[in-house]
Amino acid sequence: MFFASDNASGAPPEIMAALLKANAGYDRSYGGDRIMAEVTARIRQVFEAPEAAVYLVATGTVANALAIATLTPPWGAVFCHRHAHIEMDECGAPEFYTAGAKLVLVDGVHGRMTPETLSAALETTGASGVHGVQRGMLSITNVTEAGTVYTPAEIAALTAQARARGLPCHLDGARFANALVALGCTPAEMTWKAGIDAVSFGGTKNGLLGVEAVIFFDPAHAWEFELRRKRAGHLFSKHRYLSAQMLAYLTDDLWLTLAARANAMGARLGEGIAALNSAALTHPTQANMVFANWQQGGHARLQDAGAVYYDQRPLPDGRETARMVASWSTTEADVDDFITALRG
């Protein structure tokens, strides 16, 4: 019953087999490997973006931070939700890699900004001229840190606000596949067709050992990103091991299959918790993340049964709260045992 994070799951056999295959013989280093050429072609096909620039890095933090640094200057403001991953969990990496850009936090329920809250933030930023931070860019997290998703129409409504002011737009897609499966749309519809300029296309949370793709739909950003990646120490010499994982991930829609499993287990867990009289969902369960609260004593029963998850701050009335995340390898038995333990 391991629900602490989808980062904690193992890798599926297809990924391990791809690594063994890539390990044979020799190949060029630093992204010049033959597998990377296939990865670029496959991602361009998947995203319906034949000129997209595609790069691989090993962590979601650096994928986000370097993409953001490429799109905004040090004096720029990065507009994001108050609880966006780049604000809550990146240890200041976006500010570090941009050499000082400021995250401007935007409100919205269940982890989602609205055009109204974003517009208000945009209006008040840069009003003091040279004395204040300037408008820089927009960053949207999908799946959000509340486990909810933005639809393509909702993304387009936000990017329209940014684009009206000439600002580029980034999508933090650490759980991109989970959002895509939940929405039933295409990658293009969730990104460039909705006004996104760059996307961090996650793989690690969905079964890879450690690979994220950074995609720029305008290749004019390519050279600057390459320089930033190298200067930051994130250009892998034995790059083929990143490429092999990403290619296997995209082959035969494995990435969608894995995400569908995780989402299905997230839905099963959310429904099971919501059916208990003593428990309730804190946010809607729309992908593979479940936020819930329950009467006191639930943590003790779950932890005695061996459940692993994040227990969070209690509510003012003393009800216990928690975050659970299902992964591609979560089983129905894992979910049902969790519900049984919580019920007591």
Stockholm file with secondary structure:
# STOCKHOLM 1.0

chainA/1-344         MFFASDNASGAPPEIMAALLKANAGYDRSYGGDRIMAEVTARIRQVFEAPEAAVYLVATGTVANALAIATLTPPWGAVFCHRHAHIEMDECGAPEFYTAGAKLVLVDGVHGRMTPETLSAALETTGASGVHGVQRGMLSITNVTEAGTVYTPAEIAALTAQARARGLPCHLDGARFANALVALGCTPAEMTWKAGIDAVSFGGTKNGLLGVEAVIFFDPAHAWEFELRRKRAGHLFSKHRYLSAQMLAYLTDDLWLTLAARANAMGARLGEGIAALNSAALTHPTQANMVFANWQQGGHARLQDAGAVYYDQRPLPDGRETARMVASWSTTEADVDDFITALRG
#=GR chainA/1-344 SS CBCSCGGGSCCCHHHHHHHHHHTSSCCCSTTCSHHHHHHHHHHHHHTTCTTCEEEEESCHHHHHHHHHHHHSCTTEEEEEETTCHHHHSSTTHHHHHTTSCEEEEECCGGGCCCHHHHHHHHHHTTTTGGGSCEEEEEEEESSCTTSCCCCHHHHHHHHHHHHTTTCCEEEEETTHHHHHHHHTCCHHHHTGGGTCSEEEEECGGGTCSSCEEEEESSGGGHHHHHHHHHHTTCCCTTTHHHHHHHHHHHGGGHHHHHHHHHHHHHHHHHHHHHTSTTEEESSCCCSSEEEEEECTTHHHHHHHTTCBCEEECCCTTSCEEEEEECCTTCCHHHHHHHHHHHHC
#=GC SS_cons         CBCSCGGGSCCCHHHHHHHHHHTSSCCCSTTCSHHHHHHHHHHHHHTTCTTCEEEEESCHHHHHHHHHHHHSCTTEEEEEETTCHHHHSSTTHHHHHTTSCEEEEECCGGGCCCHHHHHHHHHHTTTTGGGSCEEEEEEEESSCTTSCCCCHHHHHHHHHHHHTTTCCEEEEETTHHHHHHHHTCCHHHHTGGGTCSEEEEECGGGTCSSCEEEEESSGGGHHHHHHHHHHTTCCCTTTHHHHHHHHHHHGGGHHHHHHHHHHHHHHHHHHHHHTSTTEEESSCCCSSEEEEEECTTHHHHHHHTTCBCEEECCCTTSCEEEEEECCTTCCHHHHHHHHHHHHC
//
